[in-house]
Amino acid sequence: MKKKIIVCGGGGFIGGHLVKIFLEQGHQVRAVDRKPQTAWYQRHAGAENLTLNLQHLDSCMTALQGADECYNLAADMGGMGFIENNKALCMLSVLINTHLLVAARALGVSRFFYASSACVYAAYKQTETENPGLKEEDAYPAMPEDGYGWEKLFSERMCRHFMEDFGITTRVARFHNVYGPFGTFDGGREKAPAAICRKIINAKLSGNHTIEIWGDGRQTRSFMYIDDCTKGIQAIMNSDIIEPINLGSDEMVSINKLVDIVEDIAKIKVVRNYNLDAPKGVRGRSSDNTLIKQLLGWAPDICLYDGMEKTYAWIYDQIKSGTSKDSIYNIG
């Protein structure tokens, strides 16, 4: 059945990919973002594109007029460098989800998706590089990432209580490090996969094969390619799962291993300078996918090497063509 779908954060990385998919599926799509539309990562002519600040209730009411479903991916966020240095800005995103839920209730929106994060997980579960994988239950007792993680955990609870008290069907996914083309790769908000691609591409093009690594390179993470993420979002939204659930890869690697992969793709070797004073986050983090496999049969299709190959190629083209900047946009 064709629906009217609102993608909040539709000018962002994941939101832009979702808008494209929903349009291809024949839905009527409204993309909403605070950024000027010339700074959207993707802007699709087939969608209704609105520039609104969703921290305000009146903007949320405008955004959700006539909506069947709302996907909330709007947040002030970025990689670890941004998160650790902008805690108040990250916390203010709580206004977005709160006001969107109020608007959804008032306007009778039937289903509401909230993009949460692995940053909700308790820090004491992430102190070793050999992380066994974070289960959904590991968010409590609560000790999430300061700022950004607390906002995400609070907003998860808001979704739960709006469902319990007001009957809104809410679904929550905890993203684990999503990466891929049409995302930020410079300017300070980029995450590790894009940052490492950019650094090695610049090393290759400049001939100076020395790059900086934040931390000692032994910290571990798992990374999910964007196509797997968008498939998982739709599966969760259309499911009967009422509790927050992991959406990520369980292919855990060290940052050093991630650099190895990009070196192999780029066909160069680099000298690694380790900045131990830079933001580096928790020591080890990976997704335990037991629950989502059991309930939805979902697992990532794209391995890290293949996804990084696609991401590297896209970033290389942007840098070579001179379009490297804080935001990359594509009009489709």
Secondary structure, 3 states (H helix, E strand, C coil): CCCEEEEECCCCHHHHHHHHHHHHCCCEEEEEECCCHHHCCCECCCCEEEECCCCCHHHHHHHCCCCCEEEECCCCCCCHHHHHHCHHHHHHCHHHHHHHHHHHHHHCCCEEEEEEEHHHCCHHHCCCCCCCCECHHHHCCCCCCCCHHHHHHHHHHHHHHHHHHHCCEEEEEEECCEECCCCCCCCCCCCHHHHHHHHHHHHHHHCCCEEEEECCCCCEEECEEHHHHHHHHHHHHCCCCCCCEEECCCCEEEHHHHHHHHHHHHCCCCEEEEECCCCCCCCECCECCHHHHHHHCCCCCCCHHHHHHHHHHHHHHHHHCCCCCCCCCCEC
